[in-house]
Amino acid sequence: MELLFELILGFWIIIPAYAANGFATLARGKRRIDFGKKFLDGRDLLGAGKTWEGLALALVAGTLFGLLEVFLYPTLNPISLEAGFSLQEISILSVFFVALGAMVGDMAGSFVKRRIKIERGQPAPLLDQLDFVFGAFLFASFFVQLTFLSVLIFLIITPFVHLLACFIGYKIGVKKVPW
């Protein structure tokens, strides 16, 4: 029962991050967040894949999915209480910051990839799948009480969820590569 609770709790917190991360690529933006600037090593700061349009769509999508959670909270929490646990109440502010944290984590991952000379679109196993999760949970920790087990569960399952979502995105034509 505890594992189920931790899975539900983690999912409850991470939904806005998953939405933000998934929708960001759909924007096909042109205005780069790094303004085309180079870092000290002469390489892109973040790269052409990090755009203001993508960030905006990610924040809107993550916040909207989070608002759905806020709306459903009064309905779902009594059900969870009957099962012996309580979901943490979330707010509009907290879901926005979880989505923002996901995007900050994703940008940090891009920054690291550029520093270690991995080009845009090239795989960086685990970094590609977990950067946004670390950012989301970090920002979420300011609003909700995280448990080690919830975070661990999502660190384990997110790479598989991410790879499946990327493969689907590739097959339907919204991603250029299947990772």
N, C-alpha and C positions, 0 to 999 in steps of 0.2 A: 504494500500500500504506500509506503514511503517513497519508493521509486516512482510510482505513478504520480504522486503529489509533486515530486521534484520535476518530473517531465512536464506536467501541466503548468507548474509555476514558471519554469524556464520558457516554455512556449508562450505563455501569457506575456512575458516580458519581451521576448525577442521578435514577436510578429511584426512590429513596426520596422525593425531593422531588416528583416527578410524582405519586406515590401519595398523599403527604400533601396536596398541593394539590387533587387530585381528590376525595379522600374527605371533606375538611373540610366541604364544602357539604352532604353527605348527613346530617349530624348534626341539622340543623334545631334547633339549640340555642336556649335562651332566656336563659341567664345570660351577660351581656355581659362581655367581658374588661375593658372600660373602666369597668364598673360604672355606666354611664350618665352618666359625668362629661363635662363640657364643657371645652374648651381655652380659652385666653385670648381667642380670637376669638368665643367663645360657641357654637361649633359642636361637635358630638360629637368626642370624642377619637379614637375609631376607628370607631364606628358599631355598629348593632345586628347586623350580619352577622358580627362577630368575637366568637365565644362560647367559653366554656370547654369545652362539649361538642364543638364543632367542632375546637378545638385538641387535645383528648384523642383524638378519632377520627383526626385527621390524624397525630398522633404514633404511635398504635398501627399504623395502616395503613402509614405510611412505614417504621416499624421492622420490621414483618412482611415487607414486600417486600424490605427490606434484609437481613433474616435469611435469606430465600430466596437472596439473592446470596451471603451468607456460606456457606450450606450448599452452593451450587453451585460455589463458588470452586475447590475441589480438582479438580472435574471439568473446569471450563472453562479453567483456567489452562494445563494441559498442551496443550490444543488450541490456545490462543493462542500458546504457545511454539513449536509446530510451524509456525505461520503467521509466526513471526519477531518476535513481541512478547509482552510479559507484562502481564497485567492487574495493577493494584495491589491488594494484599490489603486487604480492608476488614474492619471489626470491628463488633460489636454497638454499641459506643459511637459509632463514626464514622457508622453509618447513622442512629442516633437523632439525632445532631447535624445531619446533612444535612436530615432531616425537620424538626427544630426550626428550622434556618436558613431553610428554605422558608417556614415559618409566620411567623417574625420578619420576613422580607422582605415577605410578604403584608400583615402588619400595618403595616409602614412605608409600603407603598403606599397603604393605606387612610388612614393619617394624612395623607399628602401630598394625597390626593384630597379629604379634608375641608377642608384648608387652602386649596385652590384652588377650593373650593365646587362640587365634583362630588359629587352625591348618590349614595347607595348604589344600585347597579344601573345607574347611568349609565356609559357607556364612557369609558375613559381609554386610548386606543390606546398600545400598547407598555408603559405602566406596568402595566396589568392583566395583561399576558402575561409580563412580565419581572421584576417585583418579587420573586417567590418564587425565581426562578432566581439572581438576584444574592445573595439571602440564603443559598440552599443552597450555592452555590459558595464564598461567603465562609466559612461554617462548615466546609465540606469542606476548605478550604485548611489548616486546623489538623491534619488527619489524613492527607491524601493530597497528592501532588504534582500540581498542575494544570498543564496546558499552555495557552498562549494560544490555540492552534488549537482545542483541545477546547472551551474556554469560548466562543470565537467561533462555532463550529458550532452550539452549543446556543442562543446568543443569536439566531442566525438562524432555526433551525428551530422553536424553542419557540412563537413567536407563531402559527404555522400549526397546530401540534399543539394548542395551547391553544384556539384558535378552533374547531377541529374537535371537541374534547372538549366545549366549552361548547355547541356546536350540538346535539350528540348528547344532552347533559344536558337541554337545553331541549326537544327532541323527545320524550324519555321522561318529562318532567315533573318532573325534580329541580332544574331551574333556571327562574327566572321570565323571564329574558331570554336570547337566544341568543349573548351575548358574555361 
